């Protein structure tokens, strides 16, 4: 019994040490990517190419998801608010839900599932086929040439995608509330404009999306760069990207929200 307990505690200790070690390596990887970003920013066409890959190619899933999320919010919001005689405030509910929370969070989760996994798989395959080693042999730093442009592309793309998500979500809520249910058009837009604050709502949402962009992108890049050069290693790294990015987004959302609404 005592030996089994010691074995279990030893296993837990090894896992904790391994997680802490990976966290330290990831932090060093992040700092190195920032330090070597000058070359990629000078050659901005590399970043533009990656923005197309991570941002533009993610537009379809972002916009379609936002449309249906907004429509569901419109239906649920009307069903709840009409019980209290405030059905005209459904536009406020839709806009605040999207701008404050759902826009940045759902966009980050979709970004991690679509663009993050693609980044991890791409870099993992580059490592498996020894392309990164070939760059080092030619005196080309793979972090500066491969990692940094993708990092800045993700950081730039995320706030833009979150803004488009919120816009399309509001449009979806409008389609349900005004033409379908019959809410007054003027009341829908006027109450939304009067109750959505630029600094407390929109700016805070942009800050969240920027932080989520940094977290999701660096996790995807690190998992791909650190993946074992095998098919199984790349597949596991892709899975870890989705899991770790989702947990990071939800955890950071709580932390950022607690700071933003603190008195």
C-alpha positions, 0 to 999 in steps of 0.5 A: 500500500505504501509503495503504491502511494509512493509510486503515485506521488512520484508520478504526480511529481514528474508530471508537475515538473514536466508541466513547469519545464514546458511552461518555462520553455514556452516562455523562453520561446515566446520571448525569443519570437518577440526579440527576433520579430524585427526581421519579419516586420521589416519584410512585412510581406511575410506577415501579410501572407500569413494573415491571409492564411490565418485570418482571411481563410477563417472568415467563413466559419467566423461569419457563419458562426456569428450569424447563428449565434446572433440569431440564437441570442435574439430569440433567447433574449426576446423570450426572456425580456418579454416576460418583463415588458422589455422586449425592445431591449433585445438589441442591447442584450445581443450587442453587449453579449457579443462585444463583451464576451461572446465575440472575443471568446468564440472567435478565439475558440474557432481560431484555435480550432481552425487556424491554430491546428493548421499552424501546429500541423504545418510547423510540425511537418516542417520539423518532421521533414527537416526543413527547419534543420535545413534553415539552420544549416543555411544560417537562417534562424527558423524562429525569425523566418517561420515563427515570428511572421505567423505570430504577428499574423495571428495577433493582427488577425484576432481583433479583426475577426472578433470585430467581424464576429460581433458585427455579424452577430448583431446583424443576426440578432437584427434579422430575428428581432425586427423582420421575424418577431416584429420589434420596432427598428428604431427602438432596436438600434437606438437602445443599442447605441445608447447603452453600449459604451465605447470604452467599457464595452468595445475597447475592453472587447478589443483588449480581450481579443488581442490577449487571446490572439497572443495566447492562441498563436504562441501556443499553436507555434510552440506545440508545432515547434516542440512536436516530435518529428513523427506522424503521431507526434504531430497529431498529438501536438495538434490535439494539445493546441486545441485543448491548451488554447481553449483552456487558456482562452477561458481562463484568461477571459475570467481574469481579464473580466475580473479586472475590467469590472472591478470597482 
